[in-house]
Amino acid sequence: MCILLIAIEALPEWPLLLLGNRDEFHARPSAAAESWRGAADCLGGLDLKAGGSWLAQRNDGRFASVTNLRSGLPAQAPRSRGALVREFVVGSESAQDFGQGVLDHIDEYGPFNLVFGDRSGVSLIDGSSATLQRLQAGIHVVGNGPFASAWPKVERLRTRFTSAIRKGDRDDESLLSLLADTTQPEDVELPDTGVGTHLERVLAPIFIRGEHYGTRASTLVMRHEDGSLFFRERSFGPMGQRTSEVHWECLAIDGEWRLAE
């Protein structure tokens, strides 16, 4: 992901909600969210080049999502950041043990922020400071900078989400529409991450429309208090044209992923 909102104990009946956009080059091959071969209890999109994922959810509540950390420097590294998502979701280590293991080898990956957890809680690795922390109840937004960064798109998504749930706009369409926001901040508000003003402008909106690079997926995941899971993801092509949409559910009664009607 390139922006991810995490709502913990912020909505009645929904202890956890994830809402985020994945931005990527359109030429990079990817598969839309589906249950994984060899791990049918896990669901998520797949990066067909490196084999990882940007956001994945297991039927027991275990999940992970990664954002890249923008530094203005080439992000070549021996291991894919998306592999962290897959490794945690299919694994069995506690969040604390997994997180510590990642920190021990953090230089093997391109710069990243990682959000991961299960029904017991949500953890975050802030790649800029190489620190592991547990997120408290509330609304958090992770972008492409340090966790505490108040970038315009981060604050805009947080504000608009908070306003939406206060007004009762909590249906799938209303929440996913928050990710379609193409509002362009003023130049004075833009961060300086070393990529130049033109590229800062291109990357500044919540939803990025571009011919070669842009938002590839918008994802909403909701975990009900009974453990049921709802996963809806829209995929996009060049210039923000929607190409497909999938809506999965995993009901607590049987714990199996199925396409929702």
C-alpha positions in Angstrom: 0.0 0.0 0.0 1.0 3.6 -0.3 -1.5 4.9 2.2 -3.3 2.8 4.8 -5.9 3.8 7.4 -6.3 1.6 10.4 -9.3 2.0 12.6 -9.0 0.1 15.9 -12.1 -0.1 18.1 -13.4 3.0 16.4 -16.7 1.7 14.9 -19.5 -0.2 16.7 -19.3 -3.9 15.9 -16.2 -3.5 13.8 -13.0 -3.8 16.0 -10.7 -3.5 13.0 -11.0 -1.7 9.7 -8.3 -1.3 7.0 -8.7 1.1 4.2 -5.9 1.9 1.7 -4.6 2.4 -1.8 -1.7 0.6 -3.5 0.2 2.8 -5.9 2.5 1.1 -8.4 3.8 1.1 -12.0 1.0 -0.2 -14.3 3.4 -2.4 -16.1 4.2 -4.4 -12.9 2.2 -7.6 -13.1 -0.3 -8.2 -10.3 -3.2 -10.4 -9.4 -6.4 -9.2 -7.7 -7.3 -10.4 -4.3 -8.0 -14.1 -4.1 -7.3 -17.0 -1.7 -3.7 -18.2 -2.1 -2.6 -21.5 -3.6 -1.2 -23.6 -0.9 -2.7 -21.3 1.8 -6.4 -21.2 1.1 -7.1 -19.6 4.5 -5.2 -16.5 3.3 -6.6 -13.8 1.0 -4.9 -10.9 -0.8 -3.6 -9.5 -4.0 -0.3 -10.8 -5.3 2.7 -9.1 -6.9 3.5 -11.5 -9.7 7.0 -10.2 -10.2 8.4 -10.7 -6.6 5.7 -13.0 -5.2 4.7 -10.8 -2.2 1.5 -8.8 -1.4 0.5 -5.3 -0.4 -2.3 -6.3 2.0 -3.4 -9.8 3.0 -5.8 -11.2 5.5 -6.1 -14.7 7.0 -9.4 -16.2 8.1 -8.5 -16.2 11.8 -7.9 -12.4 11.8 -4.1 -12.4 11.1 -3.2 -9.7 8.6 -0.4 -7.5 7.3 0.1 -4.6 4.9 3.2 -2.7 3.8 3.8 0.8 2.4 7.0 1.9 0.8 9.0 4.6 2.5 9.9 7.5 0.1 13.5 8.7 0.5 14.4 10.0 -2.9 17.0 7.3 -3.2 16.9 4.1 -5.3 15.1 1.3 -3.4 17.1 -1.7 -4.7 17.4 -4.4 -2.1 17.9 -8.2 -2.1 14.5 -8.9 -0.6 11.0 -7.7 -1.5 9.0 -5.7 1.0 5.9 -7.5 -0.1 7.4 -10.8 1.1 7.0 -9.5 4.7 3.2 -9.4 4.2 3.1 -13.0 3.0 5.5 -14.3 5.6 3.6 -12.9 8.5 0.1 -13.9 7.3 1.0 -17.5 6.5 3.2 -17.8 9.6 2.6 -18.5 13.3 5.1 -16.2 15.1 3.7 -13.7 17.5 3.7 -10.1 16.3 6.5 -9.2 18.8 8.8 -12.0 17.7 8.1 -11.5 14.0 8.6 -7.7 14.3 11.9 -8.1 16.1 13.1 -10.6 13.5 12.3 -8.1 10.7 14.1 -5.3 12.6 17.2 -7.6 12.8 17.3 -7.8 9.0 15.6 -4.5 8.0 18.5 -3.4 5.8 17.8 -6.4 3.5 14.6 -4.6 2.3 13.8 -1.4 0.5 12.6 1.3 2.9 9.1 0.4 4.3 6.4 0.8 7.0 4.7 -2.5 8.0 1.4 -2.8 9.8 0.5 -6.3 11.0 -1.4 -8.1 13.7 -4.3 -10.4 14.7 -7.3 -10.4 17.0 -5.0 -9.6 20.0 -3.8 -6.3 18.6 -2.1 -4.3 15.8 1.7 -3.6 15.5 3.7 -1.2 13.4 7.3 -1.1 12.2 8.2 2.5 11.4 10.9 2.0 8.9 12.3 5.5 9.2 13.3 4.9 12.8 13.5 1.1 12.7 11.2 0.8 15.7 8.4 -1.5 16.6 5.3 -0.3 18.4 1.8 -1.5 19.3 -1.0 0.7 18.0 -3.6 1.8 20.5 -7.3 2.1 19.9 -8.2 5.0 17.5 -7.7 6.0 13.9 -4.2 5.8 12.4 -3.0 6.6 8.9 0.3 5.3 7.6 1.8 6.7 4.4 5.1 6.9 2.7 6.9 8.9 5.4 7.7 8.4 9.1 4.6 7.3 11.1 4.3 10.7 12.7 4.4 12.6 9.4 1.4 14.9 8.8 1.6 14.8 5.0 -1.5 16.4 3.3 -2.9 13.1 2.0 -2.4 11.4 5.4 -4.3 14.1 7.2 -7.0 14.4 4.5 -7.8 10.7 4.7 -7.9 10.8 8.5 -10.1 13.9 8.6 -12.5 12.7 5.9 -12.8 9.2 7.4 -13.5 10.6 10.9 -16.2 12.9 9.4 -17.8 10.0 7.4 -18.2 7.7 10.4 -19.6 10.5 12.5 -22.2 11.2 9.9 -23.0 7.4 9.7 -21.5 7.0 6.2 -20.1 3.5 7.0 -21.2 1.5 4.0 -18.7 0.0 1.6 -19.3 2.5 -1.2 -19.0 5.6 1.1 -15.7 4.3 2.6 -14.1 3.3 -0.7 -15.1 6.6 -2.1 -12.7 8.2 0.4 -9.9 6.5 -1.5 -10.9 8.0 -4.8 -10.0 11.5 -3.7 -7.8 13.3 -6.3 -7.5 16.6 -4.4 -4.2 18.3 -5.1 -2.5 20.0 -2.1 -0.9 23.4 -2.5 2.9 23.3 -3.2 3.7 24.8 0.2 2.0 21.8 1.9 4.0 19.2 0.1 6.8 17.2 1.9 10.3 17.3 0.6 11.4 13.7 0.2 14.2 14.3 -2.3 12.2 13.5 -5.5 11.7 17.0 -6.7 8.6 19.3 -6.7 7.0 17.9 -9.9 7.0 14.3 -8.6 5.9 15.5 -5.1 2.9 16.9 -6.9 2.2 13.7 -8.8 2.3 11.6 -5.7 0.4 14.0 -3.4 -3.2 13.0 -3.9 -4.8 10.1 -2.1 -5.7 8.6 -5.5 -3.1 9.0 -8.2 -4.1 9.0 -11.9 -1.2 8.4 -14.3 -0.4 6.7 -17.6 2.6 4.8 -16.3 2.3 5.0 -12.5 -0.8 5.4 -10.3 -3.2 3.8 -7.9 -3.6 0.2 -8.8 -5.9 -1.0 -6.0 -8.3 0.4 -3.4 -9.0 -2.0 -0.5 -11.4 -2.2 2.3 -11.2 -4.9 5.0 -13.6 -5.0 8.0 -13.5 -7.5 10.9 -16.8 -8.0 12.7 -16.9 -8.5 16.4 -17.9 -12.1 15.9 -14.7 -12.7 13.8 -16.4 -12.5 10.4 -14.3 -10.8 7.7 -15.3 -8.7 4.7 -12.7 -7.9 2.0 -13.5 -5.6 -1.0 -10.9 -4.5 -3.5 -11.1 -2.4 -6.7 -8.4 -2.6 -9.3 -7.4 0.2 -11.7 -5.4 0.6 -14.9 -3.7 3.6 -16.5 -5.4 7.0 -15.8 -7.4 5.5 -13.0 -9.7 3.4 -15.2 -11.4 0.7 -13.0 -10.6 -2.7 -14.4 -12.2 -5.1 -11.9 -13.7 -5.4 -8.4 -13.8 -8.4 -6.0 -15.8 -8.7 -2.8 -14.9 -11.6 -0.5 -16.3 -12.7 2.9 -15.3 -15.1 5.5 -18.1 -15.8 8.0 -17.2 -16.9 11.5 -19.7 -19.8 11.3 -17.4 -21.7 8.9 -14.2 -19.7 8.4 -14.1 -20.1 4.7 -13.4 -17.4 2.1 -16.1 -17.1 -0.6 -17.1 -14.5 -3.1 -19.9 -12.4 -1.7 -23.1 -12.2 -3.7 
